[in-house]
Amino acid sequence: MINFKAVLKVISFLLILDGLGMLLGIPFSLYYADNDWKALLSTGSGIIAVGIVLFLLTHEDKFEVKKRESFIIVGIGWIVMSLFGALPFVVHGSIPSYTDAFFETMSGFTTTGASILNDIEAMPHGLLFWRSLTQWFGGMGIIVLSLAILPILGIGGMQLFVAEVPGPTKDKIHPRVRETAKRLWGIYAALTLAETLLLMLGGMTFFDAINHSFTTMATGGYSTKQASVAYFTSPFIQYVIIFFMFLAGMNFTLHYFWIHGKFGRLKRDDELKFYALVIFGVSLVIAIDLFSQHHGGLEKSFRDSLFQTVSTVTTTGYVTSDYESWGPFYQILFFILLFAGGCAGSTGGGIKMVRHRILMKNSALELKRLLHPRAVLLVRFNGHIVSHEIMSNIIAFAFWYVAIFLFGTLLMSLLGLDFASSIGAVATSLGNVGPGIGTVGPSFNFSHVSVAGKWVLSALMLVGRLELFTILIIFSRSFWKK
C-alpha cells in the first residue's frame, strides 16, 4: 500500500524550498529598482504557506519512505516545483501565458535551457535570478538523485557506478545519504563560488557572474543575455565557462576524490577518459576545419569549437557562435552530439558517457564472440565486470530512449513543426541540452512552438532528466498493484 502522506511530507519541503528561492530574488529586484519584487513576495510567501500547511498535516505521522513512495516523489517532485515555480512570471506579467511560464520553469528545473523568451534583457532582475536559481536547484537535485537515490532504486543502469557512488555500501564517501548530500552540496557550492569570482575578475558584474555560475554548474545554459555567452566577447570569460562546464559534466564523486588528493581514481576512471577524448577529439577536428575556412584565426577557431563542443556534450547549451551557420556538416554533427550527455553522476543530461562506452565495448566483444563462440568474453568497466543484469538495463535504456525520441518526433511533426525542427526539438528536450537544430537552433528559441507542443516538450524534458525508467515505471500497471 502506497503511503501518500509520506509523499506529501516530502512535497511540502519542496514547496517551501520553491518559495524561499523566489524570495531570494527580491534583493536584486530592489537594488535594480524593478517592480517584480511584489510578484516574488506574494507568490513566494503563498507557496511557503501551502508547504507549511502540508507539513503540519503530515508531521505527526511517522512512516518510512519505501521504494514505491520514492518513485512517486522523484517522479512528481519536478512537476510540482515547476507548476508552482511558474507563478511569479505569470503574476508579474513578464510571461503572461501559463503554458510558456511552465515551459520556461520546467526547462529550468530539468536544466534543459530551452527558452521561449525573445528579449531576455527586458526581464526584471529578480525574475532573472529566480530563473537561474531553478537551474541551480535542479542541477544539485539531479546529482543527489543519481548518486544517492537511483543506485538504491536500481534505476536506469545507475548500478554501474555503485562502487564510485556515495551511499549505503562499502567504498563510499559516507554511508548515509544525508551526509552524502551535504558533501555534494559543499562541492557544488564551492565550485559555483569559484566560478563567480573568476567571472567577476574577467569583467562581469556580480549579477551576471552569479547567474552564469548557477547555470554553468547546473549545465543548464540560461543566460542573462539574449545572445547568450556570445554577448561577452572576452576570451578569458569564455575559457572560464568552458572549464567549469567540463567540471560540471564530470561525475561529482571524482571532484571529492580530486579535492582529497586521490588522483589515482581520476586516472583509472574509464568514463572520464572517454568523456575527455570525445570532447577534445571533436573540438580538434572542428577547429582545424574552421581555421581552414578563415573563421577568425587559430585561437578563435579553437575557442569556438571547444566552447560549442563542451556546451553540447555536457548538455549546458550556451552559445558563442551559431554552429548551423558553419555548414550542413555541423548541423548533423551537433545533432549527433545532442545524444552524447555528460558523465553519470554529473549535472549533465543525455544518455551519459558510461552507457555509450559500455555499449561500444559490448558491441566490439560481440564480433569476437561470433568468431570464438566458446570464449568467455566479459565487458569490464573501471576494472569491474559488467553484469548481465546491468548490460540488459543499458540496452533497455537505449531502446526506450530511441523509441521515445521517434515517438516524440512524430508527435511534434503532427503538431506543425518541420522535420529538422521536430527532431531537433525532441532530441534537445530529451537530452536536456537547450538549443537544437532548425527553427529551434542556437539563433532561435521555442516561442513559436504550439501550446500542445510546449507541453509535450516539457514532458520530454522531465522524462530525460529523470533517467526514463523513473517516470515510465509509474505508468506500469504492476506499480499500482498491492
Buried (B, 14 or more C-beta within 10 A) or exposed (E): EBBEBBBBBBBBEBBBBBBBBBBBBBEBBEEBEBEBBBBBBBBBEBBBEBBBEBBEEBEEEEEEBEEBBBBBBBBBBBBBBBBBBBBBBBBBEBBEBBBBBBBBBBBBBBBBBBBBBEEBEEBBBBBBBBBBBBBBBBBBBBBBBBBBBBBBBBBBBBBBBBBBBBBEEEEBBBEBBEBBBEBBEEBBEEBBEBBBEBBBEBEBEEBBBBBBBBBBBBBBBBBBBBEBBBBBEEEEBBBBBBBBBBBBBBBBBBBBBBEEEEEEBBEEBBBBBBBBEBBBEBBBEBBBBBBEEEBEEEEBBBBBBBBBBBBBBBBBBBBBBBBBEBEEEBBEBBBEBBBBBBBBBBBBBBBBBBBBBBBEBBEEBEEEBEEEEEEEEEBEBBEBEBEEEBBEBBBBBBEBBEEBBEEBBEBBBEBEBEEBBBBBBBBBBBBBBBBBBBBBBBEBBBBBBEEBBBBBBBBBBBBBBBBBBBBBBBEEEEEEEE
